[in-house]
Amino acid sequence: MSDAPTFKPSIKLLDATMIVAGSMIGSGIFIVSADITRHTGSAGWLLLVWLITGFMTLTAALSYGELSGMFPRAGGQYVYLKEAYNPMTAFLYGWSFFTVIQTATIAAVGVAFAKFTAYLLPVFSEENVLLAVGTLHITSAQLLSIGVIVLLTYMNTRGIEGGKTIQTTFTLTKLVSLAALIICGLLAVKPEVWQANWQQAWLLHPLTTDGSISSYTTIAAFGAIAAAMVGSVFSSDSWHNVAFVGGEIKNPKRNIGLSLFLGTAIVTVIYLLTNITYLAVLPLPEIAHAPKDRVAVSVSQAVLGNTGTIIIAVMIMISTFGCNNGLILAGARVYHTMAKDGLFFKKAGSLNRASVPSFALWIQCVVACLWCLSGRYGDLLDMISFVVVAFYMLTIAGIFILRKKRPDADRPYKAFGYPVLPVLYILMGIAFCGLLFVYKPRFTWPGLFITLSGIPVYYLANRNKRDNRAAISRRENITTSDPSY
């Protein structure tokens, strides 16, 4: 009997729901509405972009529920892609996830934490350069973000209980804080601002700094909507992180799917209400051109004066700290599963005495910290929108494949609205990716290149795996033929 540590199922439904919501809510909701407003130029389209994104997220979450019930173990989307397609498709997802998707997101959220800490402690400003070597500039903000990532990684190596507690506590705190912001904003509504914002609610046009209005052509309008959705898609991403910890969730066949629905529904409603608050307090030009895109800061200042800046800074610090904990906790489980398949560092496939994949956590930490130092995480996050949605589409299409390949498999939960909603998501995803590919190629080619660069890595990993198996087989043959060996 093996005494090797195994995953401990200790995550309850509330904790799982908080992983979903907490991983989604970082700093995006406080910032990206500025860019969306610049692209769309109207109140109606601002809310519609968030509504479309919310609908897609909820639809995807409901579809993932079926897959999570079929494969309730660590690895989540990586496992679903492997089961529906083949190991290489799953590896390309895992490769993109490790090199950019998860690690650059952790870096971006960490730096966002540092940026808003600088409101309270200016010593952590991005302008405070501590070391300059050629084009590399290391700032105190970057060092603080690295410190937070290292701290959270260490805490998660101590066991799932600590990571779970941090996640639930911080997510509940930021949900309450966001609700308070919404209530304060709606109580301080400025009727003249609200009415002005809705006068041309459905006029889709770029909102320039000089206030001039120029309309899009029909085709360019679709490109503008796709570009506007880049921010909302990333602000709504990482909802599927809960599936990565499937091996540690109590009653996973029920609770993974249910937590996906509850978490995404809560965040979708919160995001819509937050944007309604923005429209109730600030004129559209002030939303579009808020200093450094910090719309929530401008709203808080308008409602609470200078105190509002401090309050919103603390809120975002809480939000980003909790968000990064969820990302760090969940991401390492993907590399653990890849290692078990022989497609990642072998040591990542082992658990420590606390029954968590500590090596996988630390190697994720190293890559995330390198992204912090690079200063390029923000550009990369924009550039992989195409890849993230493409993998979502592939995963949801896997539901149709698996229903044909495994019609008799146990499905404790079936995708809501099947086949209409999954097909609708795929069509919307194709439209989003296609428009980005044509009209915003800088958002597509880099992410696509990073993904495809995993193909030679996959074949190299497979060759090493075959060589290792052959070596083991030779040793076993020698042992069998020569007992004295």
C-alpha positions in Angstrom: 0.0 0.0 0.0 1.3 3.4 -1.0 1.8 6.1 1.6 2.1 8.9 -1.0 0.0 12.0 -0.1 -3.2 12.4 -2.0 -5.6 15.3 -2.6 -7.9 15.9 0.4 -11.6 16.8 -0.5 -12.2 19.7 1.9 -13.6 22.4 -0.3 -17.3 23.0 0.3 -19.9 24.6 -2.0 -19.4 28.1 -0.5 -15.6 27.8 -0.8 -15.9 26.6 -4.4 -18.3 29.5 -5.3 -15.8 31.9 -3.8 -13.0 30.5 -5.9 -15.1 31.2 -9.0 -16.1 34.7 -8.0 -12.8 35.6 -6.4 -10.8 34.5 -9.4 -13.0 36.6 -11.7 -13.0 39.8 -9.7 -9.6 41.4 -9.8 -8.9 45.0 -10.9 -10.6 44.9 -14.3 -14.1 46.0 -13.3 -12.5 49.1 -11.7 -10.7 50.0 -14.9 -11.7 48.5 -18.3 -15.0 50.3 -18.6 -13.0 53.4 -19.7 -11.6 51.5 -22.7 -15.0 50.0 -23.5 -16.6 53.5 -23.5 -13.9 54.9 -25.8 -14.7 52.2 -28.3 -18.5 52.3 -28.0 -19.2 55.9 -27.1 -22.7 55.3 -25.5 -24.3 54.1 -22.3 -26.4 51.4 -24.0 -23.4 49.8 -25.7 -21.3 50.0 -22.6 -23.9 47.9 -20.7 -24.5 45.7 -23.7 -20.8 44.7 -24.0 -20.9 43.7 -20.4 -24.2 41.9 -20.9 -22.9 39.9 -23.9 -19.8 39.0 -22.0 -21.8 38.0 -19.0 -24.2 35.9 -21.1 -21.2 34.1 -22.8 -19.6 33.5 -19.4 -22.8 32.1 -17.9 -23.4 29.9 -20.9 -19.9 28.5 -20.8 -20.1 27.9 -17.1 -23.4 26.0 -17.5 -21.8 23.9 -20.3 -18.7 23.2 -18.2 -21.0 21.8 -15.5 -21.6 18.7 -17.6 -17.9 18.1 -18.1 -17.0 18.7 -14.5 -19.6 16.1 -13.5 -18.1 13.6 -15.9 -14.5 14.2 -14.9 -14.5 15.5 -11.3 -10.8 15.5 -10.7 -7.8 17.9 -10.7 -6.9 19.5 -14.0 -10.3 20.9 -15.2 -10.1 22.2 -18.8 -6.9 20.3 -19.5 -8.6 17.0 -18.7 -11.8 17.9 -20.7 -9.8 18.7 -23.8 -7.7 15.5 -23.4 -10.9 13.3 -23.1 -12.8 15.0 -25.9 -9.9 15.4 -28.4 -6.4 14.1 -27.8 -3.3 14.7 -25.5 -1.7 17.2 -27.8 -4.8 19.5 -27.8 -4.8 19.4 -24.0 -1.0 20.0 -23.9 -1.3 23.1 -26.1 -3.8 24.5 -23.6 -1.6 23.6 -20.7 1.4 25.1 -22.4 -0.4 28.4 -23.1 -1.8 28.3 -19.6 1.7 27.9 -18.0 3.6 30.3 -20.2 1.1 33.1 -20.4 -2.6 32.7 -19.5 -2.3 32.0 -15.8 1.2 33.2 -15.0 0.9 36.6 -16.8 -2.6 37.1 -15.2 -1.0 36.4 -11.7 1.6 39.0 -12.6 -0.9 41.6 -13.8 -3.1 41.2 -10.7 0.0 41.4 -8.5 1.1 44.7 -10.1 -2.4 46.0 -9.8 -2.2 45.4 -6.1 1.0 47.3 -6.0 -0.4 50.2 -8.0 -3.2 50.8 -5.6 -1.1 50.3 -2.6 0.9 53.3 -3.9 -2.2 55.4 -3.2 -1.7 54.8 0.5 2.1 54.3 0.5 3.7 56.3 -2.4 7.0 54.5 -1.9 5.5 51.6 -3.9 4.8 53.9 -6.9 5.7 52.6 -10.4 7.7 55.8 -10.8 10.1 54.7 -8.0 12.8 53.0 -10.0 15.2 51.0 -7.7 17.5 49.6 -10.4 18.0 50.3 -14.0 20.1 48.0 -16.3 19.8 49.0 -19.9 16.1 48.8 -20.9 15.2 46.8 -17.7 13.8 49.0 -14.9 12.9 47.4 -11.6 10.5 49.4 -9.6 9.3 49.2 -6.0 5.8 48.3 -7.4 7.2 45.3 -9.2 9.1 44.1 -6.1 5.9 44.5 -4.0 3.9 42.4 -6.5 6.6 39.7 -6.5 6.5 39.8 -2.7 2.7 39.2 -2.7 3.0 36.4 -5.2 5.7 34.7 -3.2 3.7 35.1 0.1 0.5 33.6 -1.4 2.5 30.8 -3.0 4.1 29.9 0.3 0.8 30.0 2.1 -0.8 27.7 -0.4 2.1 25.2 0.0 1.1 24.9 3.6 -2.2 23.1 2.7 -5.5 23.6 1.0 -7.2 24.8 4.3 -5.1 28.0 4.4 -5.7 28.8 0.7 -9.4 28.0 1.0 -9.8 30.3 4.0 -8.0 33.2 2.4 -10.1 32.8 -0.7 -13.4 32.7 1.0 -12.7 35.5 3.4 -11.3 37.9 0.9 -13.9 37.2 -1.8 -16.8 37.7 0.7 -15.1 41.0 1.8 -14.8 42.3 -1.8 -18.3 41.3 -2.7 -19.6 43.2 0.3 -17.3 46.2 -0.6 -18.5 46.2 -4.2 -22.1 46.1 -3.0 -21.4 49.1 -0.8 -19.9 51.0 -3.7 -22.9 50.3 -5.8 -25.3 51.4 -3.1 -23.4 54.6 -2.3 -23.2 55.4 -6.0 -26.9 54.8 -6.7 -27.8 56.9 -3.6 -25.6 59.7 -5.0 -27.1 59.4 -8.5 -27.0 62.7 -10.5 -30.2 62.8 -12.5 -28.8 65.3 -15.0 -25.8 63.1 -15.6 -27.9 59.9 -16.0 -30.3 61.6 -18.5 -27.4 63.0 -20.5 -25.7 59.6 -20.7 -28.8 58.1 -22.1 -29.7 60.7 -24.7 -28.0 58.8 -27.5 -27.8 55.5 -25.8 -27.4 53.3 -28.9 -25.2 55.5 -31.1 -22.1 53.4 -31.6 -19.1 55.6 -32.2 -15.6 56.2 -30.9 -15.4 58.7 -28.0 -12.5 61.0 -28.5 -10.9 63.5 -26.1 -12.2 66.5 -28.2 -15.8 65.3 -28.0 -16.2 65.0 -31.7 -18.6 62.3 -33.0 -17.7 60.2 -36.0 -19.7 57.0 -36.7 -18.3 53.6 -37.7 -19.0 51.8 -40.9 -21.1 48.7 -40.4 -18.1 46.3 -40.6 -15.8 48.6 -38.5 -18.6 48.7 -35.8 -18.3 44.9 -35.3 -14.6 45.3 -35.0 -15.0 48.0 -32.4 -17.4 45.8 -30.4 -14.9 42.9 -30.5 -12.1 45.2 -29.4 -14.3 46.6 -26.6 -15.0 43.1 -25.4 -11.3 42.3 -24.8 -11.4 44.1 -21.5 -14.7 42.7 -20.3 -13.7 39.1 -21.4 -10.6 39.3 -19.3 -12.4 40.9 -16.4 -14.8 37.9 -16.5 -12.1 35.2 -17.1 -10.7 32.6 -14.7 -14.2 31.5 -13.6 -13.3 27.9 -14.6 -10.4 27.8 -12.0 -12.6 25.9 -9.6 -12.6 22.9 -12.0 -8.8 22.7 -11.6 -9.2 21.8 -7.9 -11.9 19.1 -8.6 -9.9 16.5 -6.7 -10.2 18.6 -3.5 -13.9 19.5 -3.7 -16.5 17.7 -1.6 -19.2 16.0 -3.7 -17.5 17.3 -6.9 -20.1 15.9 -9.3 -22.7 18.3 -7.8 -20.7 21.2 -6.4 -18.3 22.0 -9.3 -21.2 22.7 -11.7 -23.3 24.4 -9.1 -20.4 26.7 -7.9 -19.7 27.6 -11.6 -23.3 28.8 -12.0 -23.6 30.6 -8.7 -20.1 32.3 -9.0 -20.5 33.5 -12.6 -24.1 34.6 -11.9 -23.1 36.7 -8.9 -20.2 38.4 -10.7 -22.3 39.1 -13.8 -24.9 40.9 -11.7 -22.2 42.8 -9.7 -20.5 43.9 -12.9 -23.7 45.2 -14.5 -24.7 47.1 -11.4 -21.2 48.6 -11.0 -21.4 50.0 -14.6 -24.9 51.3 -13.9 -23.3 53.1 -10.9 -20.6 54.6 -13.2 -23.3 55.9 -15.5 -25.3 57.3 -12.6 -22.4 59.4 -11.3 -20.0 60.3 -14.2 -20.7 61.7 -17.7 -19.6 59.4 -20.5 -16.5 61.5 -21.4 -15.3 61.3 -17.8 -15.8 57.5 -17.8 -13.9 57.2 -21.1 -11.0 59.5 -20.1 -10.7 58.8 -16.4 -7.1 59.4 -15.2 -5.2 56.2 -16.0 -8.6 54.6 -16.8 -9.4 54.3 -13.0 -13.1 54.8 -13.4 -13.9 53.5 -9.9 -11.5 56.0 -8.3 -13.3 58.9 -10.2 -16.7 57.6 -9.0 -15.5 57.3 -5.4 -14.1 60.8 -5.5 -17.3 62.2 -6.9 -19.4 60.5 -4.2 -17.1 60.6 -1.1 -14.5 63.2 -1.9 -10.8 62.5 -1.2 -11.7 59.8 1.3 -13.2 57.9 -1.7 -9.7 57.5 -3.2 -8.5 55.7 0.0 -11.6 53.6 0.2 -11.4 52.4 -3.4 -7.6 51.8 -3.1 -8.2 49.5 -0.1 -11.1 47.8 -1.9 -8.9 47.0 -4.9 -6.1 45.8 -2.7 -8.5 43.4 -1.1 -9.9 42.4 -4.5 -6.5 41.7 -6.2 -5.0 39.9 -3.2 -8.0 37.5 -3.0 -8.0 37.2 -6.8 -4.4 36.2 -6.9 -4.8 33.7 -4.2 -7.5 31.9 -6.3 -5.3 32.0 -9.4 -2.2 30.7 -7.6 -4.2 28.0 -5.7 -5.9 26.6 -8.9 -3.3 27.0 -11.5 -0.7 24.6 -10.0 -3.3 21.7 -10.2 -3.1 21.9 -14.0 0.7 21.4 -14.0 0.3 18.6 -11.5 -2.1 16.7 -13.9 0.2 17.4 -16.9 3.1 16.0 -15.0 1.1 12.8 -14.2 0.7 12.4 -18.0 4.4 12.8 -18.5 4.0 16.2 -20.2 5.5 18.5 -17.5 8.3 18.5 -15.0 8.1 15.1 -13.2 8.4 16.7 -9.8 5.3 18.8 -10.4 3.3 15.5 -10.3 4.0 14.9 -6.6 2.3 16.3 -3.5 4.0 17.5 -0.4 3.2 16.4 3.2 0.3 18.9 3.2 -1.2 17.1 0.2 -0.6 20.0 -2.2 1.6 20.2 -5.4 4.2 22.5 -3.9 6.8 22.2 -6.7 4.1 23.1 -9.2 3.2 26.1 -7.1 6.8 27.3 -6.9 7.5 26.9 -10.6 4.3 28.9 -11.4 5.6 31.5 -8.9 8.9 31.8 -10.7 7.3 32.4 -14.1 4.8 34.9 -12.7 7.6 36.8 -11.0 9.5 37.0 -14.3 6.4 38.4 -16.0 6.3 41.0 -13.2 9.8 42.1 -14.0 9.2 42.1 -17.7 6.6 44.8 -17.6 4.9 43.2 -20.6 2.1 41.2 -18.8 -0.6 43.8 -19.7 0.1 43.6 -23.5 0.2 39.8 -23.4 -3.1 39.6 -21.6 -4.7 41.6 -24.4 -3.0 39.5 -27.0 -4.2 36.1 -25.7 -7.9 37.0 -25.6 -8.2 35.2 -28.9 -6.6 32.0 -27.5 -8.6 32.0 -24.3 -11.9 32.2 -26.1 -10.8 29.7 -28.7 -10.0 27.1 -26.1 -13.4 27.8 -24.4 -15.0 27.1 -27.7 -13.1 23.8 -28.2 -14.0 22.7 -24.7 -17.7 23.4 -25.1 -17.7 21.7 -28.5 -16.2 18.7 -26.6 -19.6 18.2 -25.0 -21.0 17.2 -28.5 -18.0 15.0 -29.2 -18.2 13.2 -25.8 -22.0 12.6 -26.1 -21.2 10.6 -29.3 -18.0 9.0 -28.1 -19.4 8.1 -24.6 -23.2 8.1 -24.8 -23.5 5.9 -21.7 -21.0 7.8 -19.5 -22.3 9.0 -16.1 -23.5 12.6 -16.4 -24.9 13.7 -13.1 -25.5 17.1 -14.6 -26.3 17.9 -18.2 -25.5 21.2 -19.9 -28.4 23.6 -19.5 -30.0 24.6 -22.8 -28.2 21.9 -24.8 -27.7 22.0 -27.7 -28.9 25.6 -28.2 -26.9 27.5 -25.6 -23.6 25.7 -26.3 -24.0 26.2 -30.1 -24.9 29.9 -29.4 -21.7 30.3 -27.4 -19.6 28.7 -30.1 -21.1 31.0 -32.8 -20.5 34.1 -30.6 -17.0 32.9 -29.9 -16.3 32.4 -33.6 -17.6 35.9 -34.3 -15.5 37.5 -31.5 -12.3 35.6 -32.6 -12.9 36.2 -36.3 -13.4 40.0 -35.8 -10.3 40.2 -33.7 -8.3 38.3 -36.2 -9.3 40.6 -39.1 -9.6 44.0 -37.5 -7.2 43.7 -34.4 -4.5 41.3 -35.5 -2.2 42.6 -32.7 -4.7 40.9 -30.3 -4.4 37.5 -32.1 -1.1 36.6 -33.7 1.1 36.8 -30.6 -1.2 34.5 -28.6 -1.6 32.1 -31.5 2.2 32.0 -31.9 2.7 31.2 -28.2 0.1 28.4 -28.4 1.6 26.8 -31.6 5.1 27.1 -30.2 4.0 24.3 -27.8 3.8 21.7 -30.7 7.5 21.0 -30.9 7.7 21.0 -27.0 4.9 18.4 -27.0 6.8 16.1 -29.3 10.0 16.6 -27.4 8.2 15.7 -24.1 6.6 12.7 -25.7 10.0 11.5 -27.0 11.5 11.8 -23.5 8.5 9.9 -22.1 9.1 7.1 -24.6 12.8 7.0 -23.8 12.1 6.8 -20.1 9.6 4.0 -20.6 12.1 2.1 -22.7 14.8 2.5 -20.1 12.5 1.2 -17.4 11.5 -1.7 -19.6 15.1 -2.6 -20.2 15.9 -2.6 -16.4 12.9 -4.8 -15.7 14.0 -7.3 -18.4 17.5 -7.4 -16.9 16.1 -7.9 -13.4 13.8 -10.7 -14.6 16.5 -12.6 -16.6 19.2 -12.1 -13.9 17.9 -12.4 -10.3 21.3 -11.4 -9.0 21.0 -8.0 -10.7 
